[in-house]
Amino acid sequence: MLFINHLWEYVVTPLSVLQMPSSISFAEILSYTACRQLSQMFLAVIFFHSSEYILAVAIHGRSNVTLKSLLISKNYLLAMIFSLLEYIVEIVLFPGLKEHWWISDTGLALVVIGEFTRKLAIITAGRAFTHLIKVYHEEHHLLITHGIYRFVRHPGYSGFFIWSVGTQIMLCNPISTVGFAIVAWKFFAERIPYEEYFLKRFFGSEYEEYAR
């Protein structure tokens, strides 16, 4: 405890005298802004991925689900690490950038909307929803056109896109916001036509009519 007190005295206290444009000290920013925004980020990420896995197990059964249902890939981890590094650098060098609470709260709202949209899509589709694109038509694979699917053709993808970009807006990360939007858009622009190719094979004119 004595060591921590000395560390605070010699490291944090001198920095606290550097007043920001908003008259909020460096220590205050780290103690409130960073704690709030980062805690929201970590909770959003933990809830998103754990709920994906839990719903997959509940719908398809434990024996039919792998850890891939967590939707955590190497590229995804690298993107998240980059976003955290950007946040740390910016809150140290440009702390005022993180104080735009209307931007951060808008991001939080998008995270909630994206999460709700995706999970509603999963629950509505039931067994027809899988994390891997089906290339063979199975008996339980039905064309879902009710619920949220009446209004959005790919609500699961839409929800994930809104959620992922929302996490970076919530952190007030300008670089990662643009980066996440471009990467996610490119990913879905390649994946959706591939998936729709098989949907047209499975359901023929029924799917084409639904898509219209």
VOTIBA-998822 format. One record per residue (C-alpha): chain; x, y negated, z negated; residue in one letter; residue number from 0. Coordinates in nm, 4 decimals. Layout:
N
(rec "A", (X, Y, Z), "a", NUM)
...
This chain:
212
(rec "A", (0.0000, 0.0000, 0.0000), "m", 0)
(rec "A", (0.2880, -0.2368, -0.0814), "l", 1)
(rec "A", (0.4424, -0.1643, 0.2595), "f", 2)
(rec "A", (0.1133, -0.2437, 0.4355), "i", 3)
(rec "A", (0.0819, -0.5710, 0.2451), "n", 4)
(rec "A", (0.4332, -0.6756, 0.3498), "h", 5)
(rec "A", (0.3615, -0.5713, 0.7085), "l", 6)
(rec "A", (0.0487, -0.7836, 0.7112), "w", 7)
(rec "A", (0.2342, -1.0785, 0.5598), "e", 8)
(rec "A", (0.5253, -1.0765, 0.8053), "y", 9)
(rec "A", (0.3464, -0.9667, 1.1253), "v", 10)
(rec "A", (-0.0213, -1.0575, 1.1200), "v", 11)
(rec "A", (-0.0219, -1.3709, 0.9066), "t", 12)
(rec "A", (0.2209, -1.5723, 1.1252), "p", 13)
(rec "A", (0.0151, -1.4812, 1.4318), "l", 14)
(rec "A", (-0.3052, -1.5958, 1.2644), "s", 15)
(rec "A", (-0.1926, -1.9576, 1.2743), "v", 16)
(rec "A", (-0.2098, -1.9518, 1.6542), "l", 17)
(rec "A", (-0.5518, -2.1019, 1.7058), "q", 18)
(rec "A", (-0.7497, -1.9969, 2.0136), "m", 19)
(rec "A", (-0.9592, -2.2385, 2.2189), "p", 20)
(rec "A", (-1.2674, -2.1222, 2.0313), "s", 21)
(rec "A", (-1.0927, -2.1873, 1.6975), "s", 22)
(rec "A", (-1.0920, -1.8147, 1.6240), "i", 23)
(rec "A", (-0.7615, -1.6804, 1.4968), "s", 24)
(rec "A", (-0.5766, -1.3885, 1.6499), "f", 25)
(rec "A", (-0.6363, -1.1762, 1.3407), "a", 26)
(rec "A", (-1.0096, -1.2553, 1.3466), "e", 27)
(rec "A", (-1.0350, -1.1556, 1.7109), "i", 28)
(rec "A", (-0.8611, -0.8242, 1.6470), "l", 29)
(rec "A", (-1.0730, -0.7562, 1.3401), "s", 30)
(rec "A", (-1.4103, -0.8328, 1.4995), "y", 31)
(rec "A", (-1.4057, -0.8525, 1.8789), "t", 32)
(rec "A", (-1.1779, -0.5544, 1.9379), "a", 33)
(rec "A", (-1.3462, -0.3426, 1.6726), "c", 34)
(rec "A", (-1.6937, -0.4103, 1.8082), "r", 35)
(rec "A", (-1.6170, -0.3712, 2.1774), "q", 36)
(rec "A", (-1.3868, -0.0708, 2.1437), "l", 37)
(rec "A", (-1.6204, 0.1071, 1.9020), "s", 38)
(rec "A", (-1.9070, 0.0566, 2.1484), "q", 39)
(rec "A", (-1.6861, 0.1956, 2.4241), "m", 40)
(rec "A", (-1.5775, 0.5042, 2.2318), "f", 41)
(rec "A", (-1.9323, 0.5775, 2.1137), "l", 42)
(rec "A", (-2.0656, 0.5390, 2.4691), "a", 43)
(rec "A", (-1.8036, 0.7770, 2.6096), "v", 44)
(rec "A", (-1.8457, 1.0363, 2.3339), "i", 45)
(rec "A", (-2.2256, 1.0341, 2.3589), "f", 46)
(rec "A", (-2.2271, 1.0491, 2.7401), "f", 47)
(rec "A", (-1.9995, 1.3505, 2.7718), "h", 48)
(rec "A", (-2.1200, 1.5459, 2.4705), "s", 49)
(rec "A", (-2.4849, 1.5025, 2.5740), "s", 50)
(rec "A", (-2.4011, 1.6173, 2.9288), "e", 51)
(rec "A", (-2.2611, 1.9413, 2.7891), "y", 52)
(rec "A", (-2.5399, 1.9929, 2.5352), "i", 53)
(rec "A", (-2.8122, 1.9418, 2.7948), "l", 54)
(rec "A", (-2.6362, 2.1775, 3.0371), "a", 55)
(rec "A", (-2.6237, 2.4480, 2.7696), "v", 56)
(rec "A", (-2.9862, 2.3886, 2.6704), "a", 57)
(rec "A", (-3.1086, 2.4108, 3.0301), "i", 58)
(rec "A", (-2.8834, 2.6759, 3.1850), "h", 59)
(rec "A", (-2.7661, 2.8762, 2.8835), "g", 60)
(rec "A", (-2.4230, 2.8904, 2.7226), "r", 61)
(rec "A", (-2.3007, 3.1763, 2.9423), "s", 62)
(rec "A", (-2.3657, 2.9747, 3.2583), "n", 63)
(rec "A", (-2.1906, 2.6568, 3.1472), "v", 64)
(rec "A", (-1.8187, 2.5751, 3.1443), "t", 65)
(rec "A", (-1.6227, 2.2830, 3.0080), "l", 66)
(rec "A", (-1.6514, 2.1230, 3.3525), "k", 67)
(rec "A", (-1.9965, 2.0122, 3.2406), "s", 68)
(rec "A", (-1.8212, 1.7597, 3.0172), "l", 69)
(rec "A", (-1.7366, 1.5769, 3.3432), "l", 70)
(rec "A", (-1.3836, 1.4938, 3.2279), "i", 71)
(rec "A", (-1.1232, 1.5164, 3.5018), "s", 72)
(rec "A", (-0.7610, 1.4100, 3.5299), "k", 73)
(rec "A", (-0.8493, 1.1104, 3.7452), "n", 74)
(rec "A", (-1.1258, 1.0123, 3.5047), "y", 75)
(rec "A", (-0.8858, 1.0206, 3.2094), "l", 76)
(rec "A", (-0.6317, 0.8092, 3.3990), "l", 77)
(rec "A", (-0.9012, 0.5535, 3.4801), "a", 78)
(rec "A", (-1.0100, 0.5336, 3.1160), "m", 79)
(rec "A", (-0.6503, 0.5010, 2.9947), "i", 80)
(rec "A", (-0.5917, 0.2187, 3.2437), "f", 81)
(rec "A", (-0.9055, 0.0398, 3.1241), "s", 82)
(rec "A", (-0.7895, 0.0606, 2.7612), "l", 83)
(rec "A", (-0.4453, -0.0675, 2.8541), "l", 84)
(rec "A", (-0.6039, -0.3569, 3.0411), "e", 85)
(rec "A", (-0.8184, -0.4347, 2.7377), "y", 86)
(rec "A", (-0.5222, -0.4349, 2.4983), "i", 87)
(rec "A", (-0.3086, -0.6552, 2.7249), "v", 88)
(rec "A", (-0.5879, -0.9041, 2.7846), "e", 89)
(rec "A", (-0.7008, -0.9346, 2.4239), "i", 90)
(rec "A", (-0.3406, -1.0105, 2.3232), "v", 91)
(rec "A", (-0.2570, -1.2494, 2.6074), "l", 92)
(rec "A", (-0.6010, -1.3891, 2.6936), "f", 93)
(rec "A", (-0.8209, -1.3320, 2.3855), "p", 94)
(rec "A", (-1.0742, -1.5896, 2.4973), "g", 95)
(rec "A", (-1.1580, -1.3644, 2.7934), "l", 96)
(rec "A", (-1.3146, -1.1130, 2.5566), "k", 97)
(rec "A", (-1.5285, -1.3741, 2.3795), "e", 98)
(rec "A", (-1.7895, -1.4045, 2.6551), "h", 99)
(rec "A", (-2.0526, -1.2182, 2.4581), "w", 100)
(rec "A", (-2.3265, -1.2619, 2.7164), "w", 101)
(rec "A", (-2.1070, -1.0652, 2.9590), "i", 102)
(rec "A", (-2.0210, -0.8003, 2.7007), "s", 103)
(rec "A", (-2.3834, -0.7608, 2.5933), "d", 104)
(rec "A", (-2.4927, -0.7359, 2.9573), "t", 105)
(rec "A", (-2.2442, -0.4511, 2.9958), "g", 106)
(rec "A", (-2.3847, -0.2827, 2.6864), "l", 107)
(rec "A", (-2.7362, -0.3089, 2.8312), "a", 108)
(rec "A", (-2.6140, -0.1524, 3.1579), "l", 109)
(rec "A", (-2.4530, 0.1318, 2.9618), "v", 110)
(rec "A", (-2.7861, 0.2042, 2.7905), "v", 111)
(rec "A", (-2.9808, 0.1791, 3.1194), "i", 112)
(rec "A", (-2.7334, 0.4016, 3.3016), "g", 113)
(rec "A", (-2.7334, 0.6589, 3.0218), "e", 114)
(rec "A", (-3.1128, 0.6652, 3.0041), "f", 115)
(rec "A", (-3.1485, 0.6934, 3.3831), "t", 116)
(rec "A", (-2.9056, 0.9834, 3.4119), "r", 117)
(rec "A", (-3.0402, 1.1807, 3.1178), "k", 118)
(rec "A", (-3.3976, 1.1286, 3.2352), "l", 119)
(rec "A", (-3.2915, 1.2662, 3.5745), "a", 120)
(rec "A", (-3.1351, 1.5735, 3.4130), "i", 121)
(rec "A", (-3.4360, 1.6459, 3.1916), "i", 122)
(rec "A", (-3.6846, 1.5900, 3.4756), "t", 123)
(rec "A", (-3.4993, 1.8174, 3.7185), "a", 124)
(rec "A", (-3.4381, 2.0892, 3.4595), "g", 125)
(rec "A", (-3.2737, 2.3967, 3.6109), "r", 126)
(rec "A", (-3.2599, 2.2257, 3.9500), "a", 127)
(rec "A", (-2.9975, 1.9876, 3.8115), "f", 128)
(rec "A", (-2.6406, 2.1190, 3.8222), "t", 129)
(rec "A", (-2.3022, 1.9513, 3.7914), "h", 130)
(rec "A", (-2.1708, 2.1457, 4.0902), "l", 131)
(rec "A", (-2.3322, 2.1117, 4.4322), "i", 132)
(rec "A", (-2.5220, 2.4258, 4.5235), "k", 133)
(rec "A", (-2.4284, 2.5645, 4.8655), "v", 134)
(rec "A", (-2.6666, 2.8607, 4.8401), "y", 135)
(rec "A", (-3.0394, 2.8299, 4.7787), "h", 136)
(rec "A", (-3.1391, 2.9983, 4.4541), "e", 137)
(rec "A", (-3.4939, 3.0845, 4.3517), "e", 138)
(rec "A", (-3.5118, 2.8293, 4.0705), "h", 139)
(rec "A", (-3.3662, 2.5518, 4.2877), "h", 140)
(rec "A", (-3.6726, 2.3410, 4.3622), "l", 141)
(rec "A", (-3.7076, 2.0035, 4.5301), "l", 142)
(rec "A", (-3.7908, 1.7589, 4.2524), "i", 143)
(rec "A", (-4.0052, 1.4667, 4.3673), "t", 144)
(rec "A", (-4.1898, 1.3669, 4.0507), "h", 145)
(rec "A", (-4.0949, 1.1473, 3.7568), "g", 146)
(rec "A", (-3.7967, 0.9234, 3.8142), "i", 147)
(rec "A", (-3.7303, 1.1051, 4.1428), "y", 148)
(rec "A", (-4.0398, 0.9338, 4.2836), "r", 149)
(rec "A", (-3.8510, 0.6046, 4.2747), "f", 150)
(rec "A", (-3.4809, 0.6958, 4.3079), "v", 151)
(rec "A", (-3.3514, 0.9692, 4.5386), "r", 152)
(rec "A", (-3.0374, 1.0356, 4.3311), "h", 153)
(rec "A", (-3.1080, 0.9008, 3.9798), "p", 154)
(rec "A", (-2.8305, 1.1096, 3.8235), "g", 155)
(rec "A", (-2.5696, 0.9453, 4.0443), "y", 156)
(rec "A", (-2.7292, 0.6035, 4.0069), "s", 157)
(rec "A", (-2.7243, 0.6382, 3.6297), "g", 158)
(rec "A", (-2.3612, 0.7435, 3.6213), "f", 159)
(rec "A", (-2.2601, 0.4550, 3.8494), "f", 160)
(rec "A", (-2.4414, 0.1981, 3.6338), "i", 161)
(rec "A", (-2.3009, 0.3532, 3.3151), "w", 162)
(rec "A", (-1.9381, 0.3644, 3.4313), "s", 163)
(rec "A", (-1.9313, 0.0069, 3.5608), "v", 164)
(rec "A", (-2.1250, -0.1073, 3.2546), "g", 165)
(rec "A", (-1.8553, 0.0236, 3.0193), "t", 166)
(rec "A", (-1.6007, -0.2096, 3.1797), "q", 167)
(rec "A", (-1.8326, -0.5105, 3.1821), "i", 168)
(rec "A", (-1.8931, -0.4384, 2.8138), "m", 169)
(rec "A", (-1.5165, -0.4619, 2.7541), "l", 170)
(rec "A", (-1.4929, -0.7780, 2.9686), "c", 171)
(rec "A", (-1.2330, -0.5979, 3.1823), "n", 172)
(rec "A", (-1.2380, -0.7778, 3.5214), "p", 173)
(rec "A", (-0.9823, -0.5527, 3.6933), "i", 174)
(rec "A", (-1.1343, -0.2253, 3.5748), "s", 175)
(rec "A", (-1.4880, -0.3462, 3.6499), "t", 176)
(rec "A", (-1.3984, -0.3924, 4.0154), "v", 177)
(rec "A", (-1.1848, -0.0770, 4.0185), "g", 178)
(rec "A", (-1.4513, 0.1456, 3.8619), "f", 179)
(rec "A", (-1.7162, 0.0093, 4.1002), "a", 180)
(rec "A", (-1.5018, 0.0762, 4.4093), "i", 181)
(rec "A", (-1.3878, 0.4231, 4.3010), "v", 182)
(rec "A", (-1.7363, 0.5350, 4.1879), "a", 183)
(rec "A", (-1.8990, 0.4001, 4.5039), "w", 184)
(rec "A", (-1.6428, 0.5765, 4.7224), "k", 185)
(rec "A", (-1.6909, 0.9019, 4.5301), "f", 186)
(rec "A", (-2.0691, 0.8989, 4.5696), "f", 187)
(rec "A", (-2.0471, 0.7839, 4.9329), "a", 188)
(rec "A", (-1.8585, 1.1068, 5.0030), "e", 189)
(rec "A", (-2.0502, 1.3386, 4.7698), "r", 190)
(rec "A", (-2.4090, 1.2385, 4.8485), "i", 191)
(rec "A", (-2.4023, 1.3124, 5.2259), "p", 192)
(rec "A", (-2.2397, 1.6494, 5.1484), "y", 193)
(rec "A", (-2.5124, 1.7349, 4.8980), "e", 194)
(rec "A", (-2.7900, 1.6122, 5.1261), "e", 195)
(rec "A", (-2.6603, 1.8365, 5.4026), "y", 196)
(rec "A", (-2.7439, 2.1414, 5.1897), "f", 197)
(rec "A", (-3.0702, 1.9934, 5.0658), "l", 198)
(rec "A", (-3.1828, 1.9583, 5.4268), "k", 199)
(rec "A", (-3.0827, 2.3203, 5.4891), "r", 200)
(rec "A", (-3.2711, 2.4397, 5.1802), "f", 201)
(rec "A", (-3.5903, 2.2358, 5.2154), "f", 202)
(rec "A", (-3.5928, 2.1220, 5.5801), "g", 203)
(rec "A", (-3.8632, 1.8741, 5.6738), "s", 204)
(rec "A", (-3.9863, 1.8619, 5.3143), "e", 205)
(rec "A", (-3.6642, 1.6956, 5.2055), "y", 206)
(rec "A", (-3.6530, 1.4649, 5.5079), "e", 207)
(rec "A", (-4.0039, 1.3477, 5.4281), "e", 208)
(rec "A", (-3.9088, 1.2942, 5.0633), "y", 209)
(rec "A", (-3.5967, 1.0997, 5.1640), "a", 210)
(rec "A", (-3.8086, 0.8671, 5.3778), "r", 211)
